[in-house]
Amino acid sequence: MKVKKVAKKVAKKMARKIAKPATPKAKSPKVKAVLLPHLRERWPRTRAERKARAAEYYKRLSATYPDAHCALDHEDPYQLLVATILSAQCTDKRVNIVTPGLFKHYPSATQMADAEREELETEIKSTGFFRSKTKSLLGMAHALVARHGGKVPDTMEELTELPGVGRKTANVILGNAFNKNVGIVVDTHVTRLSERLGLTRETDAVKIEEDLMPLFPSEQWTMVSHLLIEHGRAICVARAPRCEICPLNDICPSSRV
């Protein structure tokens, strides 16, 4: 009899288990650890947030550097084009020392096109890479004379067809000589600050420009580069940024204070 009772109890328990199957325990999702540098942790997630941050940057930097402008001395588009070509891998200060004598000897593209290679190399030697720069200057001058009557064109397409002229140089000319905001000049300062300020994750100049342009109104594009360059030279320097006196230190994701 005892065996029958035990058998009945076991049968009842089995029946309950079948009637109410055990609910499997929910497995917690596996979260992959994302290892990012300090800067990446505080990036705005949306374009709206990035635009708001960019607008505040622009407001503060404009107040800090009200006289920001192109640092290359020039009187016309031709002079600015020559100076910009010379500024590659060279300081603006050095270029401004060299160009007064250069423009005295070659006041226009026509005179530049007729320059002797050796003489031109000697005049610009202190700017560095003088042989390749001489080649670019002569090629540019010949192209201006042959295609544009010696005048500097005012479109991106025509400028970038000139020897020695890329998008960065063309942006400098269009923005500062013709007051046309076609793009944003991306030099070493703009590259460094754009990343530090959380405006881009890119390192390629063209991609950085593509990231920056939607964040600012087009009428600000030329000034954006001037402001970032000024700030990069004065405070947000490459090796030891002076965060303690930076006007952006309370909103900059790279601030050390």
FIRO-751804 format. One record per residue (C-alpha): residue in three letters; chain; x, y, z. Coordinates in steps of 0.001 Angstrom, whole numbers, padded with zeros to 6 digits. Example, Ala and Ser with C-alpha at 12.3 -4.5 7.8 and 13.67 -1.06 7.14 Angstrom:
<vexfis>
<vexfi resn="ALA" chain="A" c1="012300" c2="-004500" c3="007800"/>
<vexfi resn="SER" chain="A" c1="013670" c2="-001060" c3="007140"/>
</vexfis>
This chain:
<vexfis>
<vexfi resn="MET" chain="A" c1="000000" c2="000000" c3="000000"/>
<vexfi resn="LYS" chain="A" c1="002812" c2="002393" c3="000889"/>
<vexfi resn="VAL" chain="A" c1="004375" c2="001767" c3="-002514"/>
<vexfi resn="LYS" chain="A" c1="001088" c2="002651" c3="-004239"/>
<vexfi resn="LYS" chain="A" c1="000778" c2="005904" c3="-002230"/>
<vexfi resn="VAL" chain="A" c1="004322" c2="006935" c3="-003127"/>
<vexfi resn="ALA" chain="A" c1="003638" c2="006132" c3="-006774"/>
<vexfi resn="LYS" chain="A" c1="000494" c2="008287" c3="-006735"/>
<vexfi resn="LYS" chain="A" c1="002407" c2="011247" c3="-005202"/>
<vexfi resn="VAL" chain="A" c1="005123" c2="010987" c3="-007837"/>
<vexfi resn="ALA" chain="A" c1="002475" c2="010793" c3="-010584"/>
<vexfi resn="LYS" chain="A" c1="000762" c2="013954" c3="-009260"/>
<vexfi resn="LYS" chain="A" c1="004046" c2="015880" c3="-009181"/>
<vexfi resn="MET" chain="A" c1="004823" c2="014856" c3="-012732"/>
<vexfi resn="ALA" chain="A" c1="001328" c2="015918" c3="-013817"/>
<vexfi resn="ARG" chain="A" c1="001816" c2="019382" c3="-012266"/>
<vexfi resn="LYS" chain="A" c1="005133" c2="019845" c3="-014098"/>
<vexfi resn="ILE" chain="A" c1="003543" c2="018908" c3="-017403"/>
<vexfi resn="ALA" chain="A" c1="000571" c2="021251" c3="-016776"/>
<vexfi resn="LYS" chain="A" c1="002830" c2="024164" c3="-015780"/>
<vexfi resn="PRO" chain="A" c1="006085" c2="023931" c3="-017645"/>
<vexfi resn="ALA" chain="A" c1="008928" c2="025783" c3="-015988"/>
<vexfi resn="THR" chain="A" c1="009578" c2="029200" c3="-017497"/>
<vexfi resn="PRO" chain="A" c1="013168" c2="029350" c3="-018674"/>
<vexfi resn="LYS" chain="A" c1="015263" c2="032031" c3="-016979"/>
<vexfi resn="ALA" chain="A" c1="015868" c2="035035" c3="-019211"/>
<vexfi resn="LYS" chain="A" c1="019498" c2="035308" c3="-020189"/>
<vexfi resn="SER" chain="A" c1="021013" c2="038746" c3="-019757"/>
<vexfi resn="PRO" chain="A" c1="022292" c2="040074" c3="-023093"/>
<vexfi resn="LYS" chain="A" c1="026008" c2="040047" c3="-023546"/>
<vexfi resn="VAL" chain="A" c1="027368" c2="043591" c3="-023737"/>
<vexfi resn="LYS" chain="A" c1="030536" c2="044016" c3="-025708"/>
<vexfi resn="ALA" chain="A" c1="033031" c2="046299" c3="-024027"/>
<vexfi resn="VAL" chain="A" c1="033799" c2="049246" c3="-026264"/>
<vexfi resn="LEU" chain="A" c1="037249" c2="050615" c3="-025625"/>
<vexfi resn="LEU" chain="A" c1="037416" c2="054236" c3="-026729"/>
<vexfi resn="PRO" chain="A" c1="039822" c2="057035" c3="-025973"/>
<vexfi resn="HIS" chain="A" c1="038749" c2="059675" c3="-023464"/>
<vexfi resn="LEU" chain="A" c1="037701" c2="062059" c3="-026240"/>
<vexfi resn="ARG" chain="A" c1="035282" c2="059606" c3="-027837"/>
<vexfi resn="GLU" chain="A" c1="033339" c2="059021" c3="-024628"/>
<vexfi resn="ARG" chain="A" c1="031792" c2="062481" c3="-024699"/>
<vexfi resn="TRP" chain="A" c1="030968" c2="062884" c3="-028370"/>
<vexfi resn="PRO" chain="A" c1="027557" c2="064340" c3="-029185"/>
<vexfi resn="ARG" chain="A" c1="025422" c2="061507" c3="-030529"/>
<vexfi resn="THR" chain="A" c1="023310" c2="063545" c3="-032957"/>
<vexfi resn="ARG" chain="A" c1="024012" c2="066196" c3="-035575"/>
<vexfi resn="ALA" chain="A" c1="021735" c2="068606" c3="-033698"/>
<vexfi resn="GLU" chain="A" c1="023928" c2="068284" c3="-030617"/>
<vexfi resn="ARG" chain="A" c1="027082" c2="068728" c3="-032683"/>
<vexfi resn="LYS" chain="A" c1="025636" c2="071828" c3="-034355"/>
<vexfi resn="ALA" chain="A" c1="024717" c2="073314" c3="-030990"/>
<vexfi resn="ARG" chain="A" c1="028231" c2="072728" c3="-029720"/>
<vexfi resn="ALA" chain="A" c1="029739" c2="074151" c3="-032936"/>
<vexfi resn="ALA" chain="A" c1="027594" c2="077286" c3="-032628"/>
<vexfi resn="GLU" chain="A" c1="028820" c2="077856" c3="-029075"/>
<vexfi resn="TYR" chain="A" c1="032423" c2="077318" c3="-030165"/>
<vexfi resn="TYR" chain="A" c1="031991" c2="079867" c3="-032957"/>
<vexfi resn="LYS" chain="A" c1="030387" c2="082412" c3="-030610"/>
<vexfi resn="ARG" chain="A" c1="033164" c2="082186" c3="-028035"/>
<vexfi resn="LEU" chain="A" c1="036057" c2="082090" c3="-030492"/>
<vexfi resn="SER" chain="A" c1="034649" c2="085087" c3="-032385"/>
<vexfi resn="ALA" chain="A" c1="034649" c2="087048" c3="-029145"/>
<vexfi resn="THR" chain="A" c1="038174" c2="085882" c3="-028310"/>
<vexfi resn="TYR" chain="A" c1="039638" c2="086607" c3="-031764"/>
<vexfi resn="PRO" chain="A" c1="037590" c2="089499" c3="-033224"/>
<vexfi resn="ASP" chain="A" c1="040362" c2="090356" c3="-035697"/>
<vexfi resn="ALA" chain="A" c1="040891" c2="086843" c3="-037080"/>
<vexfi resn="HIS" chain="A" c1="041845" c2="086975" c3="-040750"/>
<vexfi resn="CYS" chain="A" c1="044070" c2="085413" c3="-043381"/>
<vexfi resn="ALA" chain="A" c1="047649" c2="085644" c3="-042129"/>
<vexfi resn="LEU" chain="A" c1="049196" c2="085704" c3="-045617"/>
<vexfi resn="ASP" chain="A" c1="049910" c2="089263" c3="-046787"/>
<vexfi resn="HIS" chain="A" c1="048414" c2="089973" c3="-050211"/>
<vexfi resn="GLU" chain="A" c1="046820" c2="092709" c3="-052266"/>
<vexfi resn="ASP" chain="A" c1="045035" c2="090687" c3="-054948"/>
<vexfi resn="PRO" chain="A" c1="044034" c2="087099" c3="-055862"/>
<vexfi resn="TYR" chain="A" c1="047297" c2="086492" c3="-057740"/>
<vexfi resn="GLN" chain="A" c1="049438" c2="087422" c3="-054736"/>
<vexfi resn="LEU" chain="A" c1="047322" c2="085288" c3="-052420"/>
<vexfi resn="LEU" chain="A" c1="047577" c2="082321" c3="-054772"/>
<vexfi resn="VAL" chain="A" c1="051369" c2="082594" c3="-054912"/>
<vexfi resn="ALA" chain="A" c1="051621" c2="083025" c3="-051132"/>
<vexfi resn="THR" chain="A" c1="049353" c2="080050" c3="-050475"/>
<vexfi resn="ILE" chain="A" c1="051428" c2="077785" c3="-052705"/>
<vexfi resn="LEU" chain="A" c1="054561" c2="078905" c3="-050853"/>
<vexfi resn="SER" chain="A" c1="052933" c2="078317" c3="-047456"/>
<vexfi resn="ALA" chain="A" c1="052936" c2="074522" c3="-047833"/>
<vexfi resn="GLN" chain="A" c1="055198" c2="073098" c3="-045092"/>
<vexfi resn="CYS" chain="A" c1="056219" c2="076651" c3="-044199"/>
<vexfi resn="THR" chain="A" c1="055112" c2="079280" c3="-041700"/>
<vexfi resn="ASP" chain="A" c1="053029" c2="082234" c3="-042835"/>
<vexfi resn="LYS" chain="A" c1="055583" c2="084504" c3="-041183"/>
<vexfi resn="ARG" chain="A" c1="058373" c2="083194" c3="-043412"/>
<vexfi resn="VAL" chain="A" c1="056191" c2="083472" c3="-046524"/>
<vexfi resn="ASN" chain="A" c1="055401" c2="087107" c3="-045668"/>
<vexfi resn="ILE" chain="A" c1="059142" c2="087811" c3="-045501"/>
<vexfi resn="VAL" chain="A" c1="059740" c2="086300" c3="-048946"/>
<vexfi resn="THR" chain="A" c1="056751" c2="087578" c3="-050937"/>
<vexfi resn="PRO" chain="A" c1="057405" c2="091379" c3="-050992"/>
<vexfi resn="GLY" chain="A" c1="060584" c2="090933" c3="-053047"/>
<vexfi resn="LEU" chain="A" c1="058984" c2="088165" c3="-055098"/>
<vexfi resn="PHE" chain="A" c1="055994" c2="090329" c3="-056058"/>
<vexfi resn="LYS" chain="A" c1="058315" c2="093206" c3="-056914"/>
<vexfi resn="HIS" chain="A" c1="060115" c2="091022" c3="-059460"/>
<vexfi resn="TYR" chain="A" c1="056985" c2="089182" c3="-060646"/>
<vexfi resn="PRO" chain="A" c1="053983" c2="091507" c3="-060133"/>
<vexfi resn="SER" chain="A" c1="051648" c2="089426" c3="-062299"/>
<vexfi resn="ALA" chain="A" c1="051158" c2="085943" c3="-063687"/>
<vexfi resn="THR" chain="A" c1="052639" c2="087069" c3="-067000"/>
<vexfi resn="GLN" chain="A" c1="055943" c2="088056" c3="-065396"/>
<vexfi resn="MET" chain="A" c1="055924" c2="084918" c3="-063255"/>
<vexfi resn="ALA" chain="A" c1="055441" c2="082747" c3="-066346"/>
<vexfi resn="ASP" chain="A" c1="058550" c2="084320" c3="-067890"/>
<vexfi resn="ALA" chain="A" c1="060698" c2="083773" c3="-064787"/>
<vexfi resn="GLU" chain="A" c1="063936" c2="081828" c3="-064985"/>
<vexfi resn="ARG" chain="A" c1="063647" c2="078641" c3="-062967"/>
<vexfi resn="GLU" chain="A" c1="067004" c2="079078" c3="-061210"/>
<vexfi resn="GLU" chain="A" c1="066261" c2="082673" c3="-060211"/>
<vexfi resn="LEU" chain="A" c1="062829" c2="081776" c3="-058890"/>
<vexfi resn="GLU" chain="A" c1="064252" c2="078870" c3="-056906"/>
<vexfi resn="THR" chain="A" c1="066783" c2="081188" c3="-055286"/>
<vexfi resn="GLU" chain="A" c1="064127" c2="083711" c3="-054284"/>
<vexfi resn="ILE" chain="A" c1="061833" c2="081188" c3="-052595"/>
<vexfi resn="LYS" chain="A" c1="064486" c2="078799" c3="-051244"/>
<vexfi resn="SER" chain="A" c1="063937" c2="079752" c3="-047600"/>
<vexfi resn="THR" chain="A" c1="060308" c2="078548" c3="-047748"/>
<vexfi resn="GLY" chain="A" c1="061444" c2="074941" c3="-048178"/>
<vexfi resn="PHE" chain="A" c1="060710" c2="072403" c3="-050932"/>
<vexfi resn="PHE" chain="A" c1="061700" c2="075197" c3="-053290"/>
<vexfi resn="ARG" chain="A" c1="062135" c2="073019" c3="-056379"/>
<vexfi resn="SER" chain="A" c1="058645" c2="071553" c3="-056271"/>
<vexfi resn="LYS" chain="A" c1="057187" c2="074950" c3="-055355"/>
<vexfi resn="THR" chain="A" c1="059004" c2="076558" c3="-058288"/>
<vexfi resn="LYS" chain="A" c1="057500" c2="073938" c3="-060577"/>
<vexfi resn="SER" chain="A" c1="054032" c2="074662" c3="-059196"/>
<vexfi resn="LEU" chain="A" c1="054424" c2="078434" c3="-059481"/>
<vexfi resn="LEU" chain="A" c1="055628" c2="078287" c3="-063068"/>
<vexfi resn="GLY" chain="A" c1="052942" c2="075788" c3="-064048"/>
<vexfi resn="MET" chain="A" c1="050257" c2="077861" c3="-062352"/>
<vexfi resn="ALA" chain="A" c1="051440" c2="081091" c3="-064017"/>
<vexfi resn="HIS" chain="A" c1="051575" c2="079528" c3="-067488"/>
<vexfi resn="ALA" chain="A" c1="048083" c2="078091" c3="-067011"/>
<vexfi resn="LEU" chain="A" c1="046682" c2="081441" c3="-065864"/>
<vexfi resn="VAL" chain="A" c1="048112" c2="083185" c3="-068921"/>
<vexfi resn="ALA" chain="A" c1="047031" c2="080487" c3="-071375"/>
<vexfi resn="ARG" chain="A" c1="043557" c2="079758" c3="-070004"/>
<vexfi resn="HIS" chain="A" c1="042439" c2="082860" c3="-068114"/>
<vexfi resn="GLY" chain="A" c1="044272" c2="085815" c3="-069616"/>
<vexfi resn="GLY" chain="A" c1="046566" c2="086024" c3="-066610"/>
<vexfi resn="LYS" chain="A" c1="043712" c2="086411" c3="-064110"/>
<vexfi resn="VAL" chain="A" c1="042930" c2="084090" c3="-061221"/>
<vexfi resn="PRO" chain="A" c1="039580" c2="082320" c3="-061756"/>
<vexfi resn="ASP" chain="A" c1="036918" c2="082382" c3="-059059"/>
<vexfi resn="THR" chain="A" c1="035481" c2="078858" c3="-059212"/>
<vexfi resn="MET" chain="A" c1="036568" c2="075681" c3="-057451"/>
<vexfi resn="GLU" chain="A" c1="036650" c2="073723" c3="-060694"/>
<vexfi resn="GLU" chain="A" c1="038903" c2="076181" c3="-062532"/>
<vexfi resn="LEU" chain="A" c1="041218" c2="076732" c3="-059595"/>
<vexfi resn="THR" chain="A" c1="041816" c2="073054" c3="-058905"/>
<vexfi resn="GLU" chain="A" c1="042718" c2="072537" c3="-062563"/>
<vexfi resn="LEU" chain="A" c1="045754" c2="074792" c3="-062080"/>
<vexfi resn="PRO" chain="A" c1="049104" c2="073088" c3="-061374"/>
<vexfi resn="GLY" chain="A" c1="049945" c2="073050" c3="-057672"/>
<vexfi resn="VAL" chain="A" c1="046412" c2="073997" c3="-056595"/>
<vexfi resn="GLY" chain="A" c1="044320" c2="071578" c3="-054549"/>
<vexfi resn="ARG" chain="A" c1="041019" c2="072028" c3="-052749"/>
<vexfi resn="LYS" chain="A" c1="042625" c2="073550" c3="-049655"/>
<vexfi resn="THR" chain="A" c1="044423" c2="076231" c3="-051674"/>
<vexfi resn="ALA" chain="A" c1="041297" c2="076874" c3="-053735"/>
<vexfi resn="ASN" chain="A" c1="039267" c2="077378" c3="-050546"/>
<vexfi resn="VAL" chain="A" c1="041807" c2="079936" c3="-049343"/>
<vexfi resn="ILE" chain="A" c1="041555" c2="081896" c3="-052593"/>
<vexfi resn="LEU" chain="A" c1="037775" c2="081727" c3="-052903"/>
<vexfi resn="GLY" chain="A" c1="037094" c2="082669" c3="-049300"/>
<vexfi resn="ASN" chain="A" c1="039673" c2="085417" c3="-048857"/>
<vexfi resn="ALA" chain="A" c1="040155" c2="086895" c3="-052320"/>
<vexfi resn="PHE" chain="A" c1="036623" c2="086520" c3="-053702"/>
<vexfi resn="ASN" chain="A" c1="034534" c2="086322" c3="-050512"/>
<vexfi resn="LYS" chain="A" c1="033005" c2="083031" c3="-051659"/>
<vexfi resn="ASN" chain="A" c1="032257" c2="080423" c3="-049018"/>
<vexfi resn="VAL" chain="A" c1="032582" c2="077224" c3="-051006"/>
<vexfi resn="GLY" chain="A" c1="034283" c2="075129" c3="-048335"/>
<vexfi resn="ILE" chain="A" c1="036389" c2="075182" c3="-045171"/>
<vexfi resn="VAL" chain="A" c1="040173" c2="075331" c3="-045232"/>
<vexfi resn="VAL" chain="A" c1="041546" c2="072327" c3="-043343"/>
<vexfi resn="ASP" chain="A" c1="045190" c2="072748" c3="-042349"/>
<vexfi resn="THR" chain="A" c1="047123" c2="071141" c3="-039486"/>
<vexfi resn="HIS" chain="A" c1="045558" c2="073443" c3="-036869"/>
<vexfi resn="VAL" chain="A" c1="042005" c2="072848" c3="-038093"/>
<vexfi resn="THR" chain="A" c1="042664" c2="069103" c3="-038238"/>
<vexfi resn="ARG" chain="A" c1="043943" c2="069015" c3="-034650"/>
<vexfi resn="LEU" chain="A" c1="041251" c2="071237" c3="-033144"/>
<vexfi resn="SER" chain="A" c1="038363" c2="069611" c3="-035009"/>
<vexfi resn="GLU" chain="A" c1="039167" c2="066319" c3="-033334"/>
<vexfi resn="ARG" chain="A" c1="039924" c2="067776" c3="-029911"/>
<vexfi resn="LEU" chain="A" c1="036672" c2="069733" c3="-029939"/>
<vexfi resn="GLY" chain="A" c1="034625" c2="066689" c3="-030884"/>
<vexfi resn="LEU" chain="A" c1="033569" c2="067958" c3="-034309"/>
<vexfi resn="THR" chain="A" c1="034920" c2="065031" c3="-036322"/>
<vexfi resn="ARG" chain="A" c1="036472" c2="061600" c3="-035916"/>
<vexfi resn="GLU" chain="A" c1="038180" c2="061776" c3="-039309"/>
<vexfi resn="THR" chain="A" c1="041859" c2="062396" c3="-040025"/>
<vexfi resn="ASP" chain="A" c1="041684" c2="062954" c3="-043789"/>
<vexfi resn="ALA" chain="A" c1="041369" c2="066657" c3="-044700"/>
<vexfi resn="VAL" chain="A" c1="038582" c2="066174" c3="-047239"/>
<vexfi resn="LYS" chain="A" c1="036513" c2="064051" c3="-044834"/>
<vexfi resn="ILE" chain="A" c1="037096" c2="066534" c3="-042019"/>
<vexfi resn="GLU" chain="A" c1="035812" c2="069315" c3="-044256"/>
<vexfi resn="GLU" chain="A" c1="032745" c2="067228" c3="-045116"/>
<vexfi resn="ASP" chain="A" c1="032039" c2="066806" c3="-041390"/>
<vexfi resn="LEU" chain="A" c1="032552" c2="070482" c3="-040549"/>
<vexfi resn="MET" chain="A" c1="030530" c2="072098" c3="-043304"/>
<vexfi resn="PRO" chain="A" c1="027063" c2="070924" c3="-042123"/>
<vexfi resn="LEU" chain="A" c1="027804" c2="072129" c3="-038587"/>
<vexfi resn="PHE" chain="A" c1="028183" c2="075818" c3="-039504"/>
<vexfi resn="PRO" chain="A" c1="026161" c2="078206" c3="-041692"/>
<vexfi resn="SER" chain="A" c1="027843" c2="078566" c3="-045083"/>
<vexfi resn="GLU" chain="A" c1="028509" c2="082271" c3="-044512"/>
<vexfi resn="GLN" chain="A" c1="030785" c2="081284" c3="-041609"/>
<vexfi resn="TRP" chain="A" c1="032914" c2="078726" c3="-043451"/>
<vexfi resn="THR" chain="A" c1="035856" c2="081006" c3="-044236"/>
<vexfi resn="MET" chain="A" c1="035887" c2="082494" c3="-040740"/>
<vexfi resn="VAL" chain="A" c1="035643" c2="079072" c3="-039082"/>
<vexfi resn="SER" chain="A" c1="039102" c2="078171" c3="-040344"/>
<vexfi resn="HIS" chain="A" c1="040545" c2="081570" c3="-039319"/>
<vexfi resn="LEU" chain="A" c1="039179" c2="081180" c3="-035791"/>
<vexfi resn="LEU" chain="A" c1="040409" c2="077601" c3="-035378"/>
<vexfi resn="ILE" chain="A" c1="043832" c2="078513" c3="-036762"/>
<vexfi resn="GLU" chain="A" c1="044135" c2="081502" c3="-034411"/>
<vexfi resn="HIS" chain="A" c1="043083" c2="079359" c3="-031458"/>
<vexfi resn="GLY" chain="A" c1="045459" c2="076582" c3="-032497"/>
<vexfi resn="ARG" chain="A" c1="048371" c2="078987" c3="-032578"/>
<vexfi resn="ALA" chain="A" c1="047565" c2="080921" c3="-029408"/>
<vexfi resn="ILE" chain="A" c1="046115" c2="078398" c3="-026950"/>
<vexfi resn="CYS" chain="A" c1="045253" c2="074945" c3="-028295"/>
<vexfi resn="VAL" chain="A" c1="048823" c2="074213" c3="-029370"/>
<vexfi resn="ALA" chain="A" c1="049879" c2="070749" c3="-030449"/>
<vexfi resn="ARG" chain="A" c1="052022" c2="069493" c3="-027572"/>
<vexfi resn="ALA" chain="A" c1="050824" c2="071354" c3="-024489"/>
<vexfi resn="PRO" chain="A" c1="047419" c2="073017" c3="-024922"/>
<vexfi resn="ARG" chain="A" c1="046841" c2="075830" c3="-022445"/>
<vexfi resn="CYS" chain="A" c1="043481" c2="074556" c3="-021224"/>
<vexfi resn="GLU" chain="A" c1="043575" c2="076658" c3="-018055"/>
<vexfi resn="ILE" chain="A" c1="043074" c2="079872" c3="-020063"/>
<vexfi resn="CYS" chain="A" c1="040989" c2="078433" c3="-022896"/>
<vexfi resn="PRO" chain="A" c1="037568" c2="080072" c3="-023406"/>
<vexfi resn="LEU" chain="A" c1="036185" c2="076648" c3="-024347"/>
<vexfi resn="ASN" chain="A" c1="037505" c2="074655" c3="-021401"/>
<vexfi resn="ASP" chain="A" c1="034083" c2="074079" c3="-019830"/>
<vexfi resn="ILE" chain="A" c1="032566" c2="072549" c3="-022991"/>
<vexfi resn="CYS" chain="A" c1="035592" c2="071042" c3="-024737"/>
<vexfi resn="PRO" chain="A" c1="035659" c2="067229" c3="-024470"/>
<vexfi resn="SER" chain="A" c1="039467" c2="067292" c3="-024357"/>
<vexfi resn="SER" chain="A" c1="039803" c2="069902" c3="-021625"/>
<vexfi resn="ARG" chain="A" c1="042346" c2="069110" c3="-018921"/>
<vexfi resn="VAL" chain="A" c1="040754" c2="071386" c3="-016342"/>
</vexfis>
